[in-house]
Amino acid sequence: MEKCIFKNKTVYANNVTKHFIDEKLIREAGGKNQLLCYGCGQPVTYNRGEIRKAYFSHKKDHEKCDYDKYSKLCQNRSEGWHKIKEMLYQHFVHRYPNAEIEKSDKLIPNHWTDISITLGTDKKYAIEIADKRISSKKLTDICTVYKNNSIIFDWIVLDKVTDLQTDMDAYYIKRARLNESANNTLIVVDIDDLSLAMYKMDINKYIYTHTTIEHSFEGNIFCYKTTVGNLILKDDSLSTEGFDEKYADWLNCRKSEFEAENGIRQERSLRRREKSKNNNTSVKSGVLQNNHFKNPSRLNPRYHGRVYTEWSEVDFRNIVVSIAKGQSSYLLKQVEGRLKQAGSSEFFAFISLYEKAKEAVKEKPYAQQYVDVFEQILINIGRDSYLIR
């Protein structure tokens, strides 16, 4: 056990080790039955050797002491887990000097919270430290009891800090926090280099106007990498300094990308309606006296958009976006064939759009994927002299 009660005060075993006079005092107090178990109140003793870290233990075996069971469970955890728990505890002690901060605190029945923080008289935070081995049932049970007791809680997951595109890329506890935490956030501390990453999932729906089609992004999770020293309590949850600003910038970029694509789709839809209207007019005016069409195949509305009219920048833009997103394998050959037979005005509409995409990369790095498509097409059709170096 990492702590006990001595003269109505909490004593941590690792703090006793720091000074000889303290260790002497605590050892003597243990011999006089003055050290009491933090969980059951029975006498304990202080123990420390040259290999194992300092700890407290019952003088007699107490199978009913849940704090003793929790302590034995902690002994099976990795050295990295203990190191990060101590680092987090020390961080919060220095960050919130006026708060009451405890390691291994019993805030709810039949469970010991890894770190608890009490601000003022009524605001309690519970911080749990876990890894991928925690079961879904245990995770759900602990979260439910905290909620029922009106205790604010959050989880810190020990794992490698990596980039996540969607919640499907994460194992269960990560995915659960991204979906079930109050702000759809997840905090991960790297057990090797002790770096920290905060993730947030964008749950907004980006539906194109007058459709049920949702815009497709590469992912919907933002990752902000920082250090444990920037960890703070904010709005009843864990956060990091600078996270909100970075996330807002990322979210604005996503919204701008969607609004631009939505505008293109609306413009294309309007052009299609206009062309359809014009074609219907042409069909009516093209009826001969014997009630037969002049050229039925040419007047078929199915073909008017991309077979018998020149492509504009809007047409090229839409097909390049589709190619970049890998939505169709035949589109690349289709646009290459089109450009090989294109007139000068149609070809230079393509080049103009390429130049705009190249310029956009300076402010919007994601536009590089479109530039790559333009340049691949120019090389494939033997027009690499138009590449912008």
N, C-alpha and C positions, 0 to 999 in steps of 0.2 A: 504494500500500500504506500502511496506517495505522500500521504499526509495523515496527521492525527490531531487530537485536541489536547492542549496543555494549558491549564489555568484559563479555560474558556477562550483560548485563542487558537487559530489554525496554524499548525507548524508543518512546513514542507521538508521532507527528508533531504532533498538536494541543497536546501539552504543551510541546514545544520552542518553539513560537510565543510562549508567554507571556512569556519573558524574552530579551532581546537576547543576554546572555552565553551562554545555553544554545544559542541558534541559531548563534552564532559558533562555539562548540565543536563542534557537530554538523556544520556545514558543513565545517569543517577536517578533521574525522575522516573525512568522506565522501571528501574529496580524497586521503586517505592509505589508502583502501580498508579502513578500520576499521569501517565500518558494513556489517553482513551481513544478507542477506535472512532473514526469520523462517522462510521455508519451505524454501529450497534452500541457504542459506548462502553464496550468491554476493554480491560487493560491490554495494552500492546507494548512491544519493545522496539528499540531502534537497532537496526542492523546495517553494517557496512564492512566490506572487505576490500581487497586490492583488485578484484576482478569485477564483481557485481556492484552495481550502483547502490547507493543507500536506499533503504526502504524500512517500513514499519511492518510488523507482523503480530498476530494475536499470540498471547502467551499459551492459550489453549485453542485447539481447532474449533472454529465456529462455522458449521456448515450453513446456518441460517443467515449469516451476515452477507447481504447482497453487495456491500462495498468490497468485501474480501473476494467475492466471486468476480466482480468487475476488475479488481486489481490483478487477479490471476489471468483474466482474459487479456489485459493490457500487456502482461509479460510475454504473451505469444505474438504480439505485434512487432513489426520490424523496428530496427533502430531508427530508421528514417521517420517512421510515424511519431516516435517519442521526440525526436529532434524537432520536427515541425510543430508539434503540439507545444513544446517549451518555447520555441521561437515566436509562435503566435501569442502565447500568454504574455511573454515579455514585451512584445510589440504593443498589445492593448494596455498593459500596465503603464507604459510610458506615454502612449497616445492619450489615454484618459485617466490622468492621475487622481481625479476626484471620484472615479467610479469604483465600485466594489467588484473585483474580478477574482474568480475562483477557477481552479482546475478541478475536474472531477467533482461536480456539484450535483446534488440530488434535487432537481426541480420538479420532477414528475415521478409517480410511483413506479417501482421496479425498473428504474433506469437511472444511469449516472451520465450527466451531460459532460462532454469533454472540457468545454470552457463556458463559463457563465459570466455575463456582464450586467451589473445593476446600475442604472443611471437614475439618480433621484430616489424617490421612495416607492415608485410603482412600475417603473419601466425595466423589464428584464429581457435580456437577449440570451438565447441559447445557441452555441456554435458547436456543430457536430463535425468531426473529422472522419472521413470514410474513404474507401477505395471500391473497386469494382466487385469485390467479394460480397458486399452487403446484399442481402436478398430483397426482393421487391416487397415481401410481406413485412419484414422488419422495418424497412424504410417507410412504408405506409403506416404501420402501427405507431412508430415514434412521431411522425408528422401529425397524425390524428390526435394523439394525446396532447401534444403541444398546443394545437388549435383549440381543443376543448378546454384547456387551462389558460387560454388567452396569453400564451407566452410567445414572444416574437422569436423566430428561429431561422437559421440558415445553415447550409452545409458547405464544407470545403472538401473538395475531392482531391485525393493524392494520385497524380498520374503524370505522364509526359505532357508537356505543353505543346499542342499541335493545332493546326488550322482545321476547323470544322466547316463544311459547306452546308450540311443539313443535319437535323437531329437524328436522321437514320444512320449517320456515320458514327454515332456515339453509342457506347454500351449503356446499360439500363439506368444507372443512377444519374449519369450525365443527361440522358434524354428526359428522365423524369423531372430534373430540376429545370431544364429548358422549357418544359411544357407546364409544370405545376407550380413553380415559384411565382411569387406575386408579380415580379417584373420580367418573367421569362429569362432570368439570368442564371449563370453558372460560374463558379469560381474554382479554378484548378491551380494547385501548387505542385510544381515539379519536384519530385522526391529526390532527384539527383542534384540539380543546380539551384534548387530553392527559388526559382523564378515563379512568377504568378501570371495567370491569364484570366481575364474576365470576358465571358461570352454573353451575348444577348441575341435572342431570336426575334426577328421581325415577323410579327403575326398579322400585319396588314395584308389585305387582299387588293391586288392590282388588276382590276377587271376593265377590259377595253369598253369604251362607250358603246351602248346599244348592242352589246354582245354578252355572252356568258363565258368568254375566253379569258383566261388569266395570263398575264404577262409572265414570261419565263426568265428568271434570273439564274445566274450560275449557282447561287446558294442564298440562304436567308439568315445566316448567322454571322454576326460581327465579333471579331476577336481583338481584344486590346491587351497587349503584353506589357507587363510592368514588374514591380517588385512588391514583396510583402510589406515593405515600409510605407507603401501608399494605400494600404488597406484602411478603410474607414467605415463607420456606421452612418448611414444616411437614409432618411425616409423609411425607418423600420426595416432595413435590410443591409447586408454588406455591400460595399461598393469600393471603388478606388478613385483616387484623385485624378481628375482629367478625363475620366471615362465618359461622362455625359456629353461633353463637348465633342469628343471624337466620334461618339455614336451618332450624334445629331448631324455631323458633317457626312458621315457614311449614309445615313438615311436620306438626306437631301439629295445626294448623288443618285440613289436608287429612284427616288421620286422624279427627278429630272429625266432620267433615262426612260422611265415609264411614260411620262408626259410627252416626250419627244416621239416615242414609238406610237403612242395613242393618237397624236396629231397626224402622223404619217398615215395611219390606218383610216382615220376619218377623211383625210384628203383623198386617199385612194378610193374609199367607198363613194365619195361624192363624184369623182371622175367616172367611176363605173356606172353610176346612175345616169350621169349625163350621156355617156356613150350608149348606154342601153336605150335611152330616150331617143337619141339621134338615129340609132339603128332601126328602131321601131318606125320612125318617120320614113327612113329610107326604104324599108320593106313595103310600106303602104304606097309610096310614090313609084316603086319599081314594078308594080303589077301591069302586065300587058293587057291589051284588049281581050285576049283569049283567056284571061285570068290565070296565066302562068307567070312565075317569077323570072326575072332576067337571068339571075345566077344564084340559085338557092344556096349553094355551098358557101359562097362569099357572104351572103346576107344572114347566115345562121348566127344568132347572138352568141353562141358558145365560143366562137372563134374571133370575135371582133377585137378582144382586148390585147392579145399578144401575137397574133398571126399577121394581121393586115395593117396594123398601125405601128408607127415608130415607138420605141420605148423611151420614156422620159427619165429624168433623174429619180423620180419617185419609184418607177418600176425597177430600176437598177438597185436602188437603196433597199427595197423590200427583199429582193432576191439575194443580195449580198448578206443581209442580216440573217436570212434563213440558212444560207450556206455556213456562216460563222457559227451558228448554233447547232449545226449538224442535223437539221431537221429533215433533209432530203439528200439522197446520194446523186440523183440525176440532175439537180439544178446546176451544178458546176458545168457539166457538159452542155447544158441548154444555153447558158449565158455565153459560153465560149463560141458555140456555133452561131449564136445571134451576132456576136461582135465580128466574126470573120466575114459575114455578109452585110454588115451594117454600113450605112452611108456615113458621110463625115459628121453630119449634125448629131446622129445617134451615137457615134463613137465618142465624140467630144463631150456629150452629156455624161457618158461614163467616166471620162478623164476628169471632168469638172468635179464630179462627186468624189472621185479618188483624192483629188487635191484638198477638198474640204475635210475628208476623213483624216488625211495626213496632218492637217493643221489642228484638228480637234484633239489629237493625241496629247498635245502640250498641256491641256487643261483636264482632259478626261482620258486617263491611261487605258481604260477598258476599250477605247476606240481602236486600239492597236490590232485587235482581232479582226476588225473590218478591213484595216489597211492590208493585213496579211492576205486576205481573200482577193482584194483588188490586184495586188502584186503577183499573186499566184496565177490569176487569170491572164494578166498581161504577158507573163513569161510563157504560159502554155500556148498562147495564140501568136507568139513570135513578135510581140510589141514591147519587149523589155527596154527599148530606147526611151519609153515614156516613164520609166521608173524614176521616182524622186529620191535622190540620194541624200 
